[in-house]
Amino acid sequence: MATEIPEGASLLIEQIGTLAVVPPGPIVGAQMRTVPVINDASLLVRDGRIAWFGPTSDAPLDEGAYVLSADGGCVIPGLIDPHTHIPFAGDRSGEFTRRLGGETYLSIMEGGGGINSTSRAVRSASFDELVSENLPRLERMLENGVTRVECKSGYGLRPEDELKQLEVIRALDQQQPIDLEATYLGAHAIPGEFADRVDDYLAEIADPALLTEISGRGLARFCDVFCDRGAFNVDQARLVLTRAAEAGLRPKIHADELAQIGATRLAGEVNAISADHLEQIDDGGITALREAGTVAVVLPGTSFFLGIEHCNARRLIEADLPVALATDYNPGSCMIESLPWIMNIACCQLRMVPSEVLAACTANAAAALDVHQRVGAIKVGFDADLVLLDVPSLESWFYTPGLPRVHAVIKSGQIVYRRPEHAR
């Protein structure tokens, strides 16, 4: 439920119990644990940007401002999900049951299921069907306080359907308030028709003309590769990412999820903006990411959903890597669309404290998408992407997992969601 603020009017948020003043990213090490807070605060928005914040007693007079009460709750930057596989189609609940019976994600994928199963569904779905199936997912993400989402292709697995997915992302971006950041993931899996012709497939999905079209049309800012056992090896991933960079697409990489094959070292070599998963990262991979300034994106929902070991996030934080968190929302390995639920898993299973989790889902998530110069923080001049919670502190929020705590969401200074009981 959105509320239209009169044109030209500023927005004053008052009665903030705790304002979490997240600094711009990337944030590393002990800085992630020490996010400053202001109690009994107010925040002023003008022209869609943060104009002032501080103690309520110091709030500037702004006649004609639209006043929104936080009702003593906590205010944080808008949440950012820097790794999802929206848009997708189809249902893989049968695979979920098979895994509970003992089959592994990799064995199911090698048997023709997994990514290839979703690929068949995406190929058969029309453009409009993909839009209508994925729009409600983004609407629910907004209700959870998410204001920016990275969306990947990767289920078309042939140029025309990869382009279809990227064009669907563009349409979804225009039809709802969340900002979408598109990533081309043609190298997600080897489709069945290319099972014994991997080089031929790479020539098709890493064709410089295709990559130039994607970049030139603004269909994606990033290019990702699933570099792991059972997917693409380091040399194959290097070929794709090098060509993508030459076409103007920033490298990302699925790395060190299932096995240690040197994917994080490659991430450092190609100056990837992020390396994601990292359950099997080693010391050499950590060094490579740190030297390249690559953001480490941890996906605890995937480990939770698959029942595999979690990434050692504490080790990454202690190594002074900027750590971000994401859902990895996809139909096979993590059918969890709630970023707050992922944040709770990070607290309870990865032993990250609330301030670290918040920094990972705001400032560092923004850095993983190269938008940290204007979003993901509470700073004058930054976009006013904000979330009002109905609890007084971060600790109270994470102490009560599963409860709807988002009171309102503000996107670029406009109130784009209010939980019905708070709308008035």
N, C-alpha and C positions, 0 to 999 in steps of 0.2 A: 504494500500500500504506500504509494508515493505522496508527497506533499509538495506542491508547487510554491516556491518562495517568490514573492513579487519581483519582477524584473528590476534590477538595479539595487535591490535591498541587500543589506549585509545580513549575516546570520550570527547571532550571539548564542553560544551554548553556555549555560550557567548551571550552578548547583552540581558541578562535577566533584564527586567524592575523591577520586584519584585520577589524575591525568598522567598517563605513562608517556614520558617525553623521550621516545625512542630517537636516537640520533641517526643521521644518514648513514647508510651502509657503504661499504661492507664493514661489519663489526666483528672483531676477532677476540679470542681468548677471554680474559677476565672482563673485558668490556661488555660481553654478552650477559654477564651476571649482574652488572651494575647499571641497569637502565634507570635514569633519574625519574622521580615522580614528584608531582605537585598536588598537595591535598587542598581541598576547598578551592577549586580552580574554575576559571572561565576560559573560553576560547572564542576568538572573533574571526569570522570568515568574510572576505570581500572579494568579489569577482572570481569566485571559485577557488581561492587560495587562502591559506592560513595567513592572517594579517597580524594577529597578536594572540598570546596566551600567557597566563600567569595566575597569581593569586586573585581571587574574586575581589578582594579589597582594592586591587590596583587596576581593575578593568576600566578601559576607556569608555567615555560616553559616546554612543553612536545612535543618534536619534533616527527612528524609523527602522531599526534593526528588527528582523524576525527573531524572536526569542524562543529557544528550545531548551527545556529543562532536562538535565541528565538524571534528575531525581536522586542525587547522591551516588550514582553509579560510576563505574570506571569508564574512561574514554581512552581508546587506543587508535593507532593508525589502521586504515583498512587492511584486512588480511590479503595476502598474495599467495596464490597457489602456482608455483613455478614448474610443475610437471604433471600434466594430465594427458590422457589419450582421447579426449573429446575431439571430434565427434566419432561415435561408433554406433553399430547396430547389432542386433542379434542377441542371443541368450546362451550362456555357457554354464548354466547351473548344473548340468549333467557332469561337466568336468570338475566342478566343485565337489560333488559327491564322490567322484572317482578318486580325487586326491585324499578325501577323508578315508577312503578304503585302502590307501597305501600307494597309489600311483603318484609319480612326481610330475611337476610342471614340465620338466624337460622331456620326459618320456611321452607325455601326452602330445607335446608339440612335435616331437620326432615322428609320432604316429599319424600326423596329418591334422591334429586338432590344434588347440591354442590359437596363435595369431592367424594361422591360415583359415581357421574356422570363422573368425570374425571377418577376415578378408572376403570370404564368400558372401557373407551377409551385407557388407558394405558395398561390394560390387553390384549386388542385385538391388540395393535400395536406391530409390530416386533421390535427386537433390532435395526435393521438398520433404520426403520422408526422413532424410537425415536431419534436416532443420527441425522438423516437428518433434522428432524423438529426443533431440538433445537440448532444445530450448528449456523444457522443464527442469533439466538437470542444473542448468545455470541459474534458473530462478531460485531453486533450493539452495544453491551455493551462496547467492546473495543474502538469503535469509540467515545464513550462518556467518555473515560478516565479511564475505570475500568480495573484493572490489577489482581484482585483476587476476586473470587466469592464463597460463600458457596452455595452448591446445596444439596437438600434434596430428599430422597425417600418419600414414604408416599402416593403414589397413586396406588401402587400395592395391598396393604392390604391383601396380602397372601405371605408367604415366597418366593416362586419362582419368583413372580413379583416384590417384594421388592428387591431381589437380582438382577433381571434384570435391574431395575432402577439404582442401585449402580454400576453395570458393565457398563451401558451407561455413567454414570458420568466419570468413569475411561477412557472410549474411547474418550469422549469429551475433557477431560483434555489433551490427547495426540494429538489432532487434531487442536489445535488453541493456541494462546500465553497466554491467561489468565490462571492463576493457579486456580484450582478448589479444594475446601475443601468439602468433602462429609460428610453428616449427615444421619443416619438411623432414619426414622420417621415412623416405623411400627404402632405406636400408634397415628395415625393422625385422624382416624374416625373408627367407628364400621361398618364393611361391612354388607350389607343386610342379607347375609346368617348366620350371627352371631347376628342378632338383639336382640334376647332374651337369648343369651349365651355369655355375655361379658367376663366372667371368662375363658371360653373355648378359646375365641379369644386371650386374654392376654397370656394364656398358650402357644399358638402357636407362637405369634410374639415376646414374651419375653422368648422363650425357650433358656436356657443357651447354648445349642449346636449351635443354630442359631447365637446368639450374639457372641459366640467364633469364629465361622466361619467368620463373618463379620469383627471382629477385627483382627483375625489371617491372613486373606487374604489381609488386608490393604484396604478393600472396604469402610471403613468410620473411621473417628476419633471421631465422636460425635454421641450421641443418643438424640433424641428430643421426647417430648410428648406434644400433644395438651391437656392441662389440663384446662378445662373450662366448663361452663354450656353447656350441649348438646354434650359434648365430654367425656373425662375421668376425674374422680374425683381424689382427692389428694391421696387417698390410692392406687388407681390403677396406677397413675403416679409414685408414690414412688416405687412400685413393679418393674415397667419397668426400671426406672432409676437406682435403686440399683443393679439389675441384670446386667444392661449394664455396670455400673462402675466396677463390679467384673470381667467383661470380657475385660476391658481395654478401654471402650468407655466413653468419657467425657460427663457429662450430660448437656443438654440444655433444655429449657422449653418454650412452648407457654403459657404465663401467663397473667391473668387479662385483657383479651381482652373484653369479653362479660359480665362477671360478676366477683364479688369478692368472690372466694371460697377458698382462702388460697394458691393459686399457687405460689405466690412470696415467701411466707414463706417456702414452700417446696423447692424452688430454693436455698434459703439460707441453708436449712437443708442438702441438698445433694451436696452442694458446686458446683452448676451449674456454668459453665463458662459464660453463658449469660441467661438472662430472657428477652423474647421478646414480644412486644405489649404494655402491661402495662397501657392501657387506664383506668382501674378500680383499679389501685394500691392504697393501703392505707398506713398509717404511719408505721404499723407493717411490711408491705412488704418492704418498703424503708429501714427500719432498718435491716431487714434480708439480703437484697442484699448488703448493705454497710458492714456489719460485715463479710460476706462471700467473699467480693471482687468480686462480680458478676457484669458483665457489663450489663447495662440497654440498650437494643436495641429497639429503637423507630421506628415505622413503619407508618409515616404520610400518605403515599400513600394509605394505607388500609382505614383509616378514610375518606380520600378524596373520594375514589372510592365508599365506602359503604354509605357515608353520615352520619357517626356516629361521636360522639365527639372525639376530638384528645386527645392523651396522653398529660399531663401537663409536658412538657419537662423542663420548667423553674423550676418547683418544684424539679425535679430530679437533675438538675444541682446545684441548691442551697443547696441540701442535700449532696453535694459532692460525688455523684455517677458518675462513668465514663459512659457517655452517647454516644451511637453509633446510627447511622442511617442506614436503609436498605430499599430496595424496597419492600420486601415481594412479589416479582413478582410471580404471580400465575394466573390461568385462571378464578378463581371465585371471589376473593375479592380484587385483585389489578393487573390488566392487564397493569401495568406500568413497563417497563423495563429500563427506563432512570433514573439512579441515580442522574444526575444533576437536573432533574425535581423534584425528591424527595427533593433534597437539597433546591430548591427554595420554595417548600411547607413549609419546616421547617423554612425558613426565614419569609415567609409571614403569615403563620398560627400559628406556634409555637413560633414566636418571638425570634428565635435564630439568633444571629448576625453571619456574614460571617465566622469569625475565629472559632466560636464554631461549626458551620456546617462542616467546613473543618476538624477540629480535630475529629469530630464524624465519618467522612467518611474515615479517614486515621488511625491515631494512636489508637483511641478507637475501631474502627472496627477491626483492627489487634488484639487488646487485646481480642475481642469477639471470635476470632479464634485461640488464643494462638500462634500467629506468631509475636507478637509485639517486640520480641527480634531481629528481622532482617528486618522487613518491616513496612511501615506505617509512616515513619519519614524521615527527612533529617538529616542524621548523618553519619559521616565517618565510613565505614565498613558495612553499611546497603546495602541491595540489591538496585541497581539503577533502581527502578520502579518509573518512573517520567511522569508527564503530562505537556506539554507546551500549554498554553492558548494564544489566540490571543487578549487578553485584558490586560492592564497593572496592574490590581489589582483584588483582590477578590471582592471588592465592585462593580467594573465594571461588573464582571461576573454575580453576583447575581442580579444586577440591570436590566439585560436584559434576563429574562427567555425565554426559548424556542429557542434561537438562538444557532447554532452550534459554540461553542467556542474552541473546542479542535483542536489545531494546529498539535500536534504530540504526540505519546505515545511511551515511552521507557520501555522495559521490560528486566530486568537483563542486562542492558547496550546495548541492541539492539533496534534499531528503528523499531517497529513492526507496526506502523500506522502513516501515514501522510495524512491529508486532501488533496484531489487532488490539490487544488489551491496552496498548500504549498510545493508540491513535486517538487524537482528539483535536 
